[in-house]
Amino acid sequence: MNFKPLHDRVLVKRVESDEKTKGGLIIPDSAKEKPAEGEVVACGEGARKDSGELIAPSVKAGDRILFGKWSGTEVTIDGKELLIMKESDILGIIA
C-alpha cells in the first residue's frame, strides 16, 4: 500500500464484529452497527506545536484501538475499506 498519512492523521482498518450474540442469536447485516474498534495501519509523523517542535503520535502501526462512532473519513485504498482520522479521535489503545 502506497499511502502515508500526514501530520497527526492515522490510517485505520476496522475490526469486524461477531456474527452472533453471547446468547447464540445470529445478527443480520442490516442490524449490525459499524464497529468502533480497529487496527492502526499507518501513522503520520505527528502534530507540531506553535514553536515548530514535533509531537510524536501515541499510537503505532499494529495497535488495536477504540474510536468514536462517527470518527474519521471512509476511503478505499487498494480495494480495502479504511478510515483516515485525526489521532485525537482515538479514544484508547486496547492492550
Summary of the structure (lengths in Angstrom):
residues: 95
radius of gyration: 15.3
end to end distance: 26.0
largest distance: 55.4
contacts: 226
relative contact order: 0.30
helix: 6%
strand: 42%
